[in-house]
Amino acid sequence: MDTPSSRSLRLLSLLQSGREWSTGELASRLQVSERTVRRDARRLRDLGYDVRSRPGPGAGYRLRPAVRIPPPLLSSDEVSTIITSLLVLEAWMPDDAAVGSARAKLQQVLPPGLRHRAEATAISTQILHQDPAPLDWTLAGSLTDAVAAGAHVHFRYVDQHGHESRRTVQPYRHLLRRRHWYLVGYDIDRDGWRIFRLDRMHSIRTVPGPYRPRAFPFDSIDHWLTTDFGRGGRPSAPAPADSPGRRTPPAPRRR
């Protein structure tokens, strides 16, 4: 099946030869239109490859000689998928050095744009010791980029009772807990730390920043979750996924 990813990989392989290719030659080799060649070349640039073009009649393309082809050609969402999967394995098998080594090697061979996404995903994701659960990678990617850029996110949120609210949050981490993915962040309008189920977040958009980063004021997310969101002195059984916390100030409450 001729997908954009597989076609772009074939285009990259041709450009790796070091010679300049005319648009017509590339179209003939790839059995696509010249318009598709231009679109695929632009896609390679967006992924961070230094594809040079010569405009005008007989326009051609070449790859900067120092660039080497990494083993895979991946989209940003696919990179987030792989990095998060490796983070899950690292959390479940902390003594297995091969997992961390694989993630480090993957990041080294990615082009600059995808390497930034990989590094941002590793920074913004925390995996607890839980079984895997479905994740909206586009949503996770938006949160990842917001954490890396120091931006806020705005979204509609529907709680366990079906009540809808609009939230503006400074995201801190998204995490896996009890087979659900959650966002931990600082709710700007409610002036406190909150936790949101990702599958109950809708119409998310980034609010450009950067803003002053807020330090997470608890020992760890694990401790925060198991001590009634920081209220209890000793760990207790975790609260149900969407149960509201008590209103005792100044500690945060669940919504």
C-alpha positions in Angstrom: 0.0 0.0 0.0 1.4 3.4 -1.1 1.1 5.6 2.0 2.5 9.1 2.4 5.1 7.7 4.9 6.2 4.8 2.6 6.4 7.2 -0.4 8.3 9.8 1.6 10.8 7.1 2.6 11.3 6.1 -1.0 11.8 9.8 -1.9 14.3 10.2 0.9 16.2 7.1 -0.4 16.5 8.6 -3.9 17.7 11.9 -2.5 20.3 10.2 -0.3 22.3 9.3 -3.5 23.7 12.8 -3.3 22.8 13.9 -6.9 20.2 16.5 -7.8 16.9 15.1 -9.1 14.5 16.9 -11.3 10.9 17.0 -10.3 10.0 15.0 -13.4 12.6 12.3 -12.7 11.3 11.9 -9.1 7.7 11.7 -10.3 8.6 9.0 -12.8 10.6 7.0 -10.3 7.9 7.2 -7.6 5.0 6.8 -10.2 3.2 9.9 -8.8 2.4 13.4 -10.1 4.9 16.3 -9.8 2.5 18.0 -7.4 2.8 14.9 -5.1 6.6 15.1 -5.3 6.5 18.7 -4.2 4.1 17.9 -1.4 6.3 15.0 -0.2 9.4 17.1 -0.3 7.7 19.7 1.8 6.7 16.9 4.3 10.3 15.9 4.6 11.3 19.4 5.4 8.6 19.6 8.0 10.1 16.5 9.6 13.4 18.2 9.8 15.3 16.9 6.7 17.4 19.5 4.9 15.9 19.0 1.4 17.1 21.8 -1.0 15.2 22.8 -4.1 16.1 24.8 -7.2 13.2 26.8 -8.5 12.3 27.6 -12.1 12.2 25.5 -15.2 13.7 22.1 -14.7 13.3 22.5 -10.9 15.2 19.9 -8.9 15.7 18.6 -5.4 18.7 17.4 -3.4 19.5 16.4 0.1 22.2 18.1 2.1 25.1 15.6 2.0 25.6 15.4 5.7 22.1 14.1 6.3 21.8 10.3 6.8 18.6 8.3 6.7 17.4 7.1 10.1 16.0 3.5 10.1 12.3 4.6 10.4 10.4 7.5 8.8 7.9 8.5 11.5 5.2 11.1 12.1 5.2 13.2 15.3 2.3 11.2 16.6 4.1 7.9 15.9 7.2 9.2 17.8 5.0 10.1 20.8 3.5 6.6 20.6 6.9 4.9 20.6 8.5 7.1 23.3 5.5 6.6 25.6 5.5 2.9 25.0 9.2 2.7 26.0 8.4 4.9 29.1 5.8 2.3 30.1 8.3 -0.5 29.8 10.9 1.5 31.8 8.3 2.0 34.6 7.4 -1.7 34.6 11.0 -3.0 34.2 13.2 -0.5 35.9 16.2 -2.9 36.1 16.2 -3.6 32.3 18.9 -1.3 30.9 18.0 -2.2 27.3 14.7 -0.2 27.4 16.3 3.1 28.3 19.1 2.4 25.9 16.6 1.8 23.1 14.9 5.1 23.8 18.2 7.0 23.8 19.3 5.5 20.5 16.0 6.2 18.8 16.2 9.9 19.8 19.8 10.1 18.4 18.8 9.0 14.9 15.7 11.2 14.6 15.8 14.5 12.6 15.7 17.7 14.8 11.9 18.3 14.7 11.1 14.7 15.7 13.9 14.6 18.2 12.3 17.6 19.9 8.9 15.8 20.1 10.6 12.7 21.5 12.4 14.8 24.2 9.3 16.7 25.0 7.3 13.5 25.3 9.8 12.1 27.8 9.8 15.3 29.9 6.0 15.6 30.0 4.9 12.0 30.6 5.0 10.1 33.8 4.0 6.4 33.9 2.6 4.8 37.1 2.7 1.1 37.6 -0.5 0.3 35.8 -1.8 -1.8 32.9 -1.9 -0.1 29.5 -4.9 1.9 28.3 -6.0 3.6 25.1 -4.6 7.1 24.5 -5.5 9.8 22.1 -2.1 10.5 20.7 -3.1 13.8 19.1 -4.4 15.0 22.4 -1.3 13.7 24.2 0.9 15.5 21.6 -0.9 18.8 22.2 -0.3 18.5 25.9 3.3 17.4 25.4 3.9 20.5 23.2 2.2 22.8 25.7 4.4 21.5 28.6 7.5 21.9 26.5 6.5 25.5 25.4 5.3 26.6 28.9 1.8 27.2 27.4 -1.7 26.9 28.8 -4.5 24.7 27.4 -8.2 25.5 27.2 -10.8 22.7 26.9 -14.3 21.6 27.7 -14.5 19.1 30.5 -17.4 16.7 31.4 -17.2 15.2 34.9 -18.5 11.9 36.2 -21.9 13.4 36.7 -22.2 14.7 33.2 -21.6 18.4 34.2 -19.7 20.4 31.7 -17.3 23.2 32.4 -14.6 25.1 30.6 -11.1 25.0 31.9 -7.8 26.8 31.4 -5.0 24.8 32.8 -1.2 24.9 32.9 -0.4 21.2 32.2 2.2 19.5 34.3 2.1 15.8 33.5 -0.2 13.2 31.9 -0.2 9.8 33.5 -1.7 6.4 33.4 -3.8 5.3 36.4 -6.4 2.5 36.7 -6.5 2.0 32.9 -7.3 5.6 32.3 -5.1 8.5 31.2 -5.2 11.7 33.2 -3.8 15.2 33.0 -2.4 16.8 36.2 -2.3 20.6 35.9 -2.9 23.9 37.6 -6.4 25.2 37.0 -6.0 28.9 36.4 -9.6 30.0 37.1 -9.9 27.8 40.2 -6.5 28.6 41.5 -5.5 25.0 42.4 -4.0 21.7 41.2 -6.5 19.4 39.5 -6.6 16.1 37.7 -8.7 15.5 34.6 -9.5 12.3 32.6 -8.2 12.7 29.1 -11.2 11.0 27.5 -13.5 13.6 29.2 -11.6 16.6 27.7 -12.9 18.1 24.5 -12.2 20.9 22.1 -8.7 21.4 23.4 -6.7 24.4 22.2 -3.3 25.8 23.2 -3.2 29.3 24.7 0.2 30.7 23.6 2.7 31.6 26.3 5.1 31.2 27.8 3.8 31.6 31.3 5.6 31.5 34.7 6.0 27.8 35.4 4.4 26.5 38.6 6.3 23.9 40.6 4.3 20.9 41.7 4.1 21.5 45.5 3.9 17.9 46.6 6.5 15.2 47.1 5.3 13.3 44.0 2.2 12.6 42.0 2.0 9.2 43.6 2.0 10.7 47.1 -0.6 13.4 46.1 -3.0 10.8 44.7 -2.7 8.4 47.7 -3.0 11.0 50.4 -6.4 12.5 49.4 -4.7 15.0 47.1 -2.2 16.1 49.7 -4.6 16.4 52.6 -3.7 13.2 54.5 -0.5 12.8 56.3 -0.2 9.1 55.5 -1.0 7.3 52.3 -4.5 5.9 52.0 -6.5 4.0 49.4 -6.6 6.1 46.1 -9.8 8.0 45.6 -12.2 6.8 42.8 -11.3 8.1 39.4 -13.7 11.1 39.3 -14.7 11.6 42.9 -14.6 15.3 44.1 -12.2 16.1 46.9 -13.3 17.8 50.1 -13.5 21.5 50.2 -11.0 21.9 53.0 -8.7 24.8 52.0 -6.0 25.2 50.9 -5.6 21.7 49.4 -6.8 21.0 45.8 -9.9 19.1 45.1 -10.9 16.6 42.4 -13.3 17.6 39.8 
